[in-house]
Amino acid sequence: YWSIKTQMAGPQGVPFTANLTHLSARKLGKMDLADEEAAGKGVAAIEASTFNVKKIERKNTKRHPPPPFTTSTLQQEASKKLRFGTRRTMQIAQRLYEGIQLNGEVVGLITYMRTDGVQIAGEAISSIRGLIGRDYGESYVPEVARAYKSKAKNAQEAHEAVRPTDVNRSPAEVSPYLDDEQQRLYELIWKRAVASQMESAVIDQIVVNFTSSDAQVSLRAIGSVVSFDGFLRLYKEDHDDREKQSDTDQLSPGMDRILPPLNENELIECLKITPEQHFTQPPPRFSEASLVKTLEELGIGRPSTYASIISVLQDRNYVRLESRRFEPEDRGRVVTAFLENFFTQYVAYEFTADLEEKLDDISGGRIDRKALLHDFWIAFSGAIDETKDLRISEVLDRLDESLGPHFFRDTGNGEDPRKCPGCDHGRLNLKIGKFGAFIGCSNYPDCRLTRPLEVSNSSDLGND
């Protein structure tokens, strides 16, 4: 699909950017300029038009600071800002929690780092507010201390948020006693905790609509300026490409998009028209940060288990990290296909979350643990009974059906991707041997062609 961007100039000659929003007096959807021909018509319509300022909208918005860190958000931000893996983040945090030698005394620098709570103790809030007023000015201190509540599914909030044990130990002060990774993580935790009690940022946004003289073509320009930086003076969250951002989310001091002074009905000159081609993209693969966020949203796991879940996925070669994104390994595909086909309810997203809730009910005395174990075992043993008598061939047939489109991809050349290149009339299927799964010919033992269980081209095929 296509979009059209224009460079405009007002009476003072200062250039700015506007985007095409209406064509033939109709509002354009994201995909409405579907090809180059449609984009060309849009360019021609703009070239044939003169524009004036139709309407100017001014909005004053506030951005509030994020809450202090939980285990999940600490792992996410450490991944995005510091490039730390979840396991490494927890190892460093553990060291900061256990204590560092400061002037001959072992001092714990942060509170407990396995928590889903966002609340902070009252005395810590008072210390933070005092520091903000002293170091940044009273205008950065809200009238009322901020209170946060966790939005995470199944949050227990047994511990307070991850914060410095003493906010007056600034990152600069403790830096000589820490190695580089410890210093960077402590600074991240310190800044987040302090920023969580700072005043909101105030952002002035201006939206200007331009219309052609015949009202058939409309353009829009958006400009923003941070009129009061508030917590942004100290801290700004990073975003993963899975996270949608609004215009104001992307703003920070020094990165404002400012429009020149404009008045309604003023004539605007179009300096340049740029049609741009775009392609729809699949959702990006998970990073460690976005995977932890999704686990938390789905209620899978606890603060103490996020890092171990991710470690197990890699240690068992179910996935690999490539350019900081998880790529599925074929072993992982086979295991997933097996579980989804024969143990469907136990790999459903809601299963773990529901079980977590029931465990919470046990700890709260609302249900009996033996009753839960009994109910679980009756259903689980039934699922086992349904699969224990299956023949290997039945399992392979089911997996072959599920994974066939992945391992045997149609290249569009008209040839059967399952046709065995060894004997020219056998069919390639998933098979099981003493060393695990592999791809082999249906004419075995007459045809002994085999292939590792991975996606590869025909030149990689060979006889064993």
C-alpha positions as CSV (number, residue, x, y, z in Angstrom):
1,Y,0.0,0.0,0.0
2,W,1.0,3.6,-0.4
3,S,1.0,6.9,1.5
4,I,1.7,10.4,0.4
5,K,3.8,12.9,2.3
6,T,4.2,16.5,1.4
7,Q,6.6,19.3,2.4
8,M,4.6,22.5,2.9
9,A,5.6,26.1,3.8
10,G,3.5,28.8,5.4
11,P,3.7,32.6,4.8
12,Q,7.0,32.8,6.7
13,G,8.5,30.2,4.4
14,V,9.3,27.7,7.2
15,P,8.9,24.1,5.9
16,F,7.0,21.4,7.7
17,T,5.5,18.0,6.8
18,A,1.9,17.1,6.1
19,N,0.2,13.8,5.1
20,L,-2.6,13.2,2.6
21,T,-5.8,12.3,4.6
22,H,-8.7,12.8,2.2
23,L,-9.0,12.3,-1.6
24,S,-12.1,13.0,-3.6
25,A,-13.6,14.3,-0.4
26,R,-13.3,10.8,1.1
27,K,-11.2,9.9,4.2
28,L,-8.4,7.5,3.3
29,G,-8.0,4.3,5.2
30,K,-4.5,2.9,5.7
31,M,-4.7,0.5,2.8
32,D,-6.9,2.7,0.4
33,L,-3.9,3.6,-1.8
34,A,-3.4,0.0,-2.8
35,D,-1.0,0.5,-5.8
36,E,1.2,2.9,-7.6
37,E,-1.6,4.0,-9.9
38,A,-3.8,5.0,-7.0
39,A,-0.8,6.8,-5.4
40,G,-0.2,8.6,-8.7
41,K,-3.8,9.9,-8.7
42,G,-3.2,11.2,-5.2
43,V,-0.1,13.0,-6.3
44,A,-1.8,14.5,-9.3
45,A,-4.7,15.7,-7.2
46,I,-2.3,17.5,-4.8
47,E,-0.3,19.0,-7.7
48,A,-3.5,20.4,-9.2
49,S,-4.7,22.0,-5.9
50,T,-4.0,25.1,-3.8
51,F,-4.3,24.7,0.0
52,N,-5.2,26.9,2.9
53,V,-5.5,26.3,6.6
54,K,-8.9,24.8,7.3
55,K,-8.7,24.2,11.1
56,I,-6.2,24.3,13.9
57,E,-6.8,22.2,17.0
58,R,-4.7,22.6,20.1
59,K,-4.7,20.0,22.9
60,N,-2.9,20.0,26.2
61,T,-2.1,16.5,27.3
62,K,-0.3,14.9,30.3
63,R,1.9,11.9,30.4
64,H,2.1,10.2,33.7
65,P,5.3,8.4,35.0
66,P,5.4,4.6,34.9
67,P,5.2,2.8,38.2
68,P,8.3,1.5,39.9
69,F,9.7,-1.8,38.7
70,T,8.3,-5.3,39.2
71,T,10.3,-8.3,38.3
72,S,8.6,-8.3,34.9
73,T,9.1,-4.7,34.0
74,L,12.7,-4.7,35.3
75,Q,13.5,-7.6,33.0
76,Q,11.8,-5.8,30.1
77,E,13.5,-2.5,30.5
78,A,16.9,-4.1,31.2
79,S,16.5,-6.0,28.0
80,K,15.5,-2.9,26.0
81,K,17.8,-0.3,27.6
82,L,20.8,-2.4,28.7
83,R,20.7,-5.4,26.4
84,F,20.7,-7.7,29.4
85,G,19.0,-11.1,29.1
86,T,16.4,-12.0,31.8
87,R,18.7,-14.5,33.5
88,R,21.6,-12.0,33.6
89,T,19.3,-9.3,34.9
90,M,18.2,-11.4,37.8
91,Q,21.8,-12.5,38.6
92,I,22.9,-8.8,38.9
93,A,19.8,-7.8,40.8
94,Q,20.4,-10.7,43.3
95,R,23.9,-9.4,43.9
96,L,22.6,-5.8,44.5
97,Y,20.0,-7.2,46.9
98,E,22.3,-9.5,48.8
99,G,24.7,-6.6,49.4
100,I,27.8,-4.7,48.2
101,Q,30.8,-3.6,50.3
102,L,30.4,0.1,51.0
103,N,33.2,1.6,53.2
104,G,33.8,-1.8,54.8
105,E,30.1,-2.6,55.4
106,V,27.9,-5.0,53.3
107,V,24.9,-3.0,52.3
108,G,21.9,-4.3,50.3
109,L,21.2,-1.6,47.6
110,I,17.8,-2.7,46.4
111,T,14.7,-4.3,47.8
112,Y,13.6,-7.9,46.9
113,M,13.7,-8.3,43.2
114,R,11.1,-11.1,42.7
115,T,7.9,-9.3,43.1
116,D,4.7,-8.3,41.2
117,G,3.9,-5.5,43.5
118,V,4.2,-1.8,42.5
119,Q,3.5,-0.3,45.9
120,I,6.3,1.5,47.8
121,A,6.6,1.9,51.6
122,G,5.5,5.2,53.0
123,E,8.9,6.2,54.4
124,A,10.5,5.4,51.0
125,I,8.0,7.7,49.2
126,S,8.7,10.5,51.6
127,S,12.5,10.2,51.0
128,I,11.9,10.2,47.2
129,R,9.7,13.2,47.3
130,G,12.3,15.0,49.5
131,L,15.0,14.2,47.0
132,I,13.0,15.4,44.0
133,G,12.2,18.7,45.7
134,R,15.9,19.2,46.7
135,D,17.5,18.1,43.4
136,Y,14.9,19.1,40.8
137,G,12.8,21.7,42.4
138,E,9.3,21.8,44.0
139,S,7.6,22.1,40.6
140,Y,8.6,18.4,40.0
141,V,6.9,17.2,43.2
142,P,3.2,16.3,42.8
143,E,0.8,17.7,45.4
144,V,-0.2,14.2,46.5
145,A,2.2,11.2,46.6
146,R,1.5,8.7,43.8
147,A,0.0,5.3,44.6
148,Y,0.1,2.4,42.1
149,K,-1.8,-0.8,41.8
150,S,-0.7,-3.8,39.8
151,K,-2.6,-4.6,36.5
152,A,-0.9,-7.9,36.1
153,K,-3.1,-11.0,36.0
154,N,-2.8,-13.1,39.3
155,A,-0.6,-10.4,40.9
156,Q,-0.1,-11.3,44.6
157,E,1.7,-8.0,45.6
158,A,3.3,-9.7,48.6
159,H,6.4,-7.6,48.3
160,E,6.8,-3.9,47.4
161,A,8.2,-2.8,44.1
162,V,11.9,-3.1,43.2
163,R,13.5,0.2,44.5
164,P,16.7,1.4,46.1
165,T,16.8,0.7,49.8
166,D,18.0,4.2,50.3
167,V,17.2,6.7,47.5
168,N,19.8,9.1,48.8
169,R,22.5,6.6,47.7
170,S,22.7,8.1,44.2
171,P,24.1,6.1,41.3
172,A,27.1,8.4,41.2
173,E,27.8,7.8,44.9
174,V,27.8,4.0,44.7
175,S,29.4,3.7,41.3
176,P,33.0,3.3,42.6
177,Y,31.9,0.1,44.5
178,L,30.0,-1.5,41.6
179,D,31.2,-3.2,38.4
180,D,29.8,-1.8,35.1
181,E,26.7,-4.1,34.9
182,Q,25.8,-3.6,38.5
183,Q,26.1,0.2,38.2
184,R,24.0,0.3,35.1
185,L,21.2,-1.8,36.6
186,Y,21.2,0.1,39.9
187,E,21.0,3.4,38.0
188,L,18.0,2.1,36.0
189,I,16.2,1.0,39.2
190,W,17.0,4.3,41.0
191,K,15.8,6.5,38.1
192,R,12.6,4.5,37.7
193,A,11.8,4.7,41.4
194,V,12.4,8.4,41.6
195,A,10.6,9.2,38.3
196,S,7.5,7.2,39.6
197,Q,7.0,10.0,42.2
198,M,7.6,13.0,39.9
199,E,5.2,15.3,38.4
200,S,3.6,14.5,35.0
201,A,5.0,15.8,31.8
202,V,2.8,18.4,30.0
203,I,2.7,18.1,26.2
204,D,1.1,20.7,23.9
205,Q,-0.1,19.1,20.6
206,I,-1.2,21.0,17.5
207,V,-3.2,19.4,14.7
208,V,-3.5,21.5,11.5
209,N,-5.9,20.5,8.7
210,F,-5.4,21.9,5.2
211,T,-8.0,21.7,2.5
212,S,-7.9,22.3,-1.3
213,S,-10.0,25.2,-2.7
214,D,-12.5,22.6,-4.1
215,A,-12.6,20.7,-0.8
216,Q,-11.7,17.5,-2.6
217,V,-8.2,17.0,-1.1
218,S,-7.1,17.3,2.6
219,L,-3.8,17.2,4.3
220,R,-2.9,17.0,8.0
221,A,0.2,18.1,10.0
222,I,0.8,17.3,13.6
223,G,3.3,19.1,15.8
224,S,4.0,18.7,19.5
225,V,6.2,20.4,22.1
226,V,6.9,19.4,25.7
227,S,6.0,22.5,27.7
228,F,7.0,20.9,31.0
229,D,9.2,17.8,31.0
230,G,8.2,16.5,34.5
231,F,9.4,12.9,35.0
232,L,10.8,12.9,31.4
233,R,13.7,15.0,32.8
234,L,14.9,11.8,34.5
235,Y,13.4,8.8,32.8
236,K,11.8,7.7,29.6
237,E,10.5,4.2,28.9
238,D,11.8,2.3,25.9
239,H,9.4,0.7,23.5
240,D,9.5,-2.7,21.8
241,D,8.4,-2.9,18.2
242,R,5.4,-5.1,19.3
243,E,4.2,-2.1,21.4
244,K,2.0,0.5,19.7
245,Q,3.0,4.1,20.3
246,S,0.9,7.2,20.1
247,D,2.4,10.4,18.7
248,T,2.9,11.8,22.2
249,D,4.5,8.5,23.4
250,Q,7.4,9.1,21.1
251,L,8.1,12.6,22.3
252,S,10.9,13.5,24.7
253,P,12.8,16.8,25.3
254,G,15.0,17.5,22.3
255,M,12.8,15.4,19.9
256,D,9.8,17.7,19.6
257,R,8.1,18.3,16.2
258,I,7.3,21.9,16.1
259,L,5.1,23.6,13.5
260,P,5.6,27.2,12.4
261,P,3.0,29.8,13.4
262,L,-0.1,29.3,11.3
263,N,-3.6,30.9,11.1
264,E,-6.9,29.7,9.7
265,N,-7.5,30.6,6.1
266,E,-3.9,31.3,5.4
267,L,-2.6,30.1,2.0
268,I,0.0,27.3,2.2
269,E,2.5,26.4,-0.5
270,C,3.3,22.8,-1.4
271,L,7.0,22.5,-2.0
272,K,7.4,18.7,-2.5
273,I,5.2,15.6,-2.8
274,T,6.6,12.2,-1.9
275,P,4.6,9.0,-2.5
276,E,5.9,6.2,-0.3
277,Q,5.4,2.4,-0.8
278,H,4.8,0.2,2.3
279,F,4.4,-3.5,2.8
280,T,2.3,-5.2,5.5
281,Q,4.5,-7.2,7.9
282,P,3.8,-10.1,10.2
283,P,4.1,-9.4,13.9
284,P,7.7,-9.3,14.9
285,R,9.0,-12.4,16.7
286,F,9.3,-12.1,20.5
287,S,12.3,-10.5,22.2
288,E,13.0,-11.4,25.8
289,A,11.3,-8.2,26.9
290,S,8.1,-8.7,24.8
291,L,7.9,-12.4,25.8
292,V,8.1,-11.6,29.5
293,K,5.5,-8.9,29.0
294,T,3.2,-11.4,27.3
295,L,3.7,-14.1,29.9
296,E,2.7,-11.6,32.6
297,E,-0.4,-10.5,30.6
298,L,-1.5,-14.1,30.1
299,G,-0.9,-14.9,33.7
300,I,1.7,-17.6,32.9
301,G,4.4,-18.0,35.5
302,R,5.4,-15.9,38.4
303,P,8.1,-13.2,38.9
304,S,10.5,-15.9,40.1
305,T,10.0,-18.1,37.0
306,Y,10.1,-15.8,34.0
307,A,13.9,-16.1,33.6
308,S,13.9,-19.9,34.1
309,I,11.1,-20.3,31.6
310,I,13.1,-18.5,29.0
311,S,16.3,-20.4,29.9
312,V,14.6,-23.8,29.5
313,L,13.3,-22.8,26.1
314,Q,16.9,-22.2,25.0
315,D,18.7,-24.9,26.9
316,R,16.4,-27.6,25.3
317,N,17.0,-26.1,21.9
318,Y,13.3,-25.3,21.4
319,V,14.2,-21.8,20.3
320,R,17.3,-19.8,19.6
321,L,18.1,-16.1,20.0
322,E,18.9,-14.4,16.7
323,S,19.4,-10.7,16.5
324,R,17.8,-10.5,20.0
325,R,14.6,-12.3,18.7
326,F,13.5,-15.8,19.4
327,E,13.5,-18.0,16.3
328,P,11.7,-21.4,16.7
329,E,13.9,-24.5,16.3
330,D,12.4,-27.5,14.5
331,R,12.7,-29.5,17.7
332,G,10.4,-26.9,19.4
333,R,7.9,-27.2,16.5
334,V,7.7,-31.0,16.9
335,V,7.2,-30.8,20.7
336,T,4.6,-28.1,20.3
337,A,2.7,-30.0,17.6
338,F,2.7,-33.1,19.7
339,L,1.4,-31.3,22.8
340,E,-1.2,-29.3,20.8
341,N,-2.5,-32.5,19.2
342,F,-2.6,-34.9,22.2
343,F,-2.6,-32.6,25.3
344,T,-4.4,-29.6,24.0
345,Q,-5.9,-28.4,27.3
346,Y,-2.6,-28.4,29.0
347,V,-0.9,-26.1,26.6
348,A,-3.8,-23.7,26.3
349,Y,-2.8,-20.2,27.5
350,E,-5.5,-20.1,30.2
351,F,-4.6,-23.4,31.8
352,T,-1.6,-22.1,33.6
353,A,-3.3,-18.9,34.6
354,D,-6.3,-20.8,36.0
355,L,-4.1,-23.2,37.9
356,E,-2.2,-20.2,39.4
357,E,-5.5,-18.8,40.6
358,K,-6.4,-22.1,42.2
359,L,-3.1,-22.3,44.0
360,D,-3.7,-18.8,45.3
361,D,-7.1,-20.1,46.5
362,I,-5.3,-22.9,48.4
363,S,-2.9,-20.5,50.1
364,G,-5.9,-18.3,51.0
365,G,-7.8,-21.3,52.5
366,R,-10.7,-21.0,49.9
367,I,-10.3,-24.5,48.4
368,D,-8.8,-27.7,49.6
369,R,-5.5,-28.8,48.1
370,K,-6.4,-32.5,47.9
371,A,-9.6,-31.7,46.0
372,L,-7.6,-29.7,43.5
373,L,-5.0,-32.5,43.1
374,H,-7.8,-35.1,42.8
375,D,-9.6,-33.1,40.0
376,F,-6.4,-32.5,38.2
377,W,-5.3,-36.1,38.3
378,I,-8.6,-37.5,37.1
379,A,-8.4,-35.3,34.0
380,F,-4.7,-35.7,33.4
381,S,-4.6,-39.5,33.8
382,G,-7.5,-39.7,31.3
383,A,-5.4,-37.7,28.8
384,I,-2.5,-40.1,29.4
385,D,-4.8,-43.1,28.9
386,E,-6.0,-41.8,25.6
387,T,-2.4,-41.6,24.3
388,K,-0.5,-44.5,25.8
389,D,-2.0,-47.0,23.4
390,L,-1.4,-45.0,20.3
391,R,0.9,-46.6,17.8
392,I,4.0,-44.6,16.7
393,S,2.6,-44.4,13.2
394,E,-0.6,-42.7,14.4
395,V,1.5,-40.1,16.2
396,L,3.7,-39.5,13.2
397,D,0.7,-39.2,10.9
398,R,-0.8,-36.5,13.1
399,L,2.5,-34.6,13.4
400,D,3.1,-35.1,9.7
401,E,-0.2,-33.5,8.9
402,S,0.5,-30.5,11.3
403,L,4.1,-29.9,10.3
404,G,3.9,-30.8,6.6
405,P,3.4,-27.3,5.4
406,H,6.5,-26.2,7.3
407,F,8.9,-29.0,6.4
408,F,7.6,-29.5,2.8
409,R,7.1,-26.1,1.4
410,D,5.4,-25.5,-1.9
411,T,7.9,-23.5,-4.0
412,G,5.3,-22.7,-6.7
413,N,7.1,-24.5,-9.4
414,G,4.4,-27.1,-9.9
415,E,6.4,-29.9,-8.4
416,D,5.2,-32.0,-5.4
417,P,7.4,-30.9,-2.4
418,R,6.9,-34.3,-0.9
419,K,8.2,-36.2,-3.9
420,C,11.3,-38.1,-3.0
421,P,14.3,-37.0,-5.2
422,G,16.1,-40.3,-4.4
423,C,13.7,-42.8,-6.0
424,D,11.4,-40.3,-7.8
425,H,8.2,-42.0,-6.8
426,G,8.3,-42.3,-2.9
427,R,6.8,-39.7,-0.6
428,L,8.8,-37.8,2.1
429,N,7.4,-38.2,5.6
430,L,8.3,-37.6,9.2
431,K,9.9,-40.7,10.8
432,I,11.3,-41.7,14.2
433,G,14.7,-43.4,14.7
434,K,16.9,-44.2,17.6
435,F,18.5,-40.7,17.5
436,G,15.1,-38.9,17.2
437,A,12.9,-37.6,14.4
438,F,14.0,-37.2,10.8
439,I,12.6,-37.0,7.3
440,G,12.7,-40.1,5.2
441,C,11.2,-41.8,2.1
442,S,8.0,-43.9,2.3
443,N,9.8,-46.5,0.1
444,Y,12.2,-47.5,2.9
445,P,14.1,-49.9,2.9
446,D,14.2,-49.9,-0.9
447,C,15.0,-46.1,-0.8
448,R,17.3,-45.0,2.0
449,L,17.2,-41.3,1.4
450,T,17.0,-39.3,4.7
451,R,17.1,-35.7,5.7
452,P,17.6,-34.0,9.1
453,L,14.5,-32.6,10.7
454,E,15.0,-29.1,9.4
455,V,13.9,-26.9,6.6
456,S,16.4,-27.2,3.8
457,N,16.5,-27.3,0.0
458,S,16.8,-30.4,-2.1
459,S,20.5,-30.1,-2.6
460,D,21.0,-31.0,1.1
461,L,19.4,-34.4,0.7
462,G,21.6,-37.4,1.0
463,N,21.7,-41.1,1.5
464,D,22.6,-42.6,4.9
